[in-house]
Amino acid sequence: MGLVCLGNICRSPMADVVLAQRVDDAGLAGVIEVASCGTGGWHVGQPMDPRAAATLAAEGYDPERHRAQQYDATWPDRFDLLLAMDDDNLADIGGPGERVRLFRDFDPVGPGPVPDPYYGGPSGFDEVLQMVERTAAALVTALAARLAPPY
């Protein structure tokens, strides 16, 4: 599963870390690959935004493994599902399709964009984490049901 935002330092890496942890906890790590990228290349190779990392670490997640990477033409072939964080990101990767959707299309609270917290304060990162956690839980539950053992 590929997660896509603008710079790959806030939203998609937060979703990547949380979703990868949930996939691992569900025993699906060998079956489901999770990665994130940005449509822009400004931050390639850099760790996630320190505020995003601190928000994750405060909740027991490990943000240290992340290094920003840029979306390229191989991602649609590499992943069965691409999930964009907002409509602009979705448009940048070719628009919606059978295997290309918005991340929050799976949010039990309802669809919509994941707001970019980059220019705001700490509460924006907390809000993103809440969206990411509940959406990741719903995604893993749905995937586990579709991928009944044996994996």
C-alpha positions, 0 to 999 in steps of 0.5 A: 500500500502506497501513501502519498502526500506533498513532501513526504515529511508529515501526513504520509509518513505518519500514516506509513508508520502507524499503518505499518505498525498495525499491519505488523500487529495483525500478523500481516507484515509479510503480506502487506507492504506499506510505504509513503512518498511525496509528489514533490522532491524537496525533502527526498532523503530527509527524516520526517518533520520533527513535529510529526516525529514527536507526535508519533513518538509521544504515542509509542510509535517509532518515527526514526526509520522514515526517509522522504522519497518522491512518487514516480511512475513505478508506484502504481505497479509496485502497490495494489492500492495508492492512497492520497492524503488530499485531492491535490495529491490525488490529482498529482498521481492521476486521479481516482481509480480502482486502485487509487483513492483518498486515504480517508475514503476508509475513515469510519468517521467519513471521507475527506482530506487529511489536512496538511499540518505543516504550517500550523501548530502541534494540534494539527499533528495531533488531529492528523494522528487521530485520523490516521490511527482510526483509518489505519485500524479500519484498513487493517481490519478490512484487509485482514478479513479479505486476506483470510489465512493462510497468508 
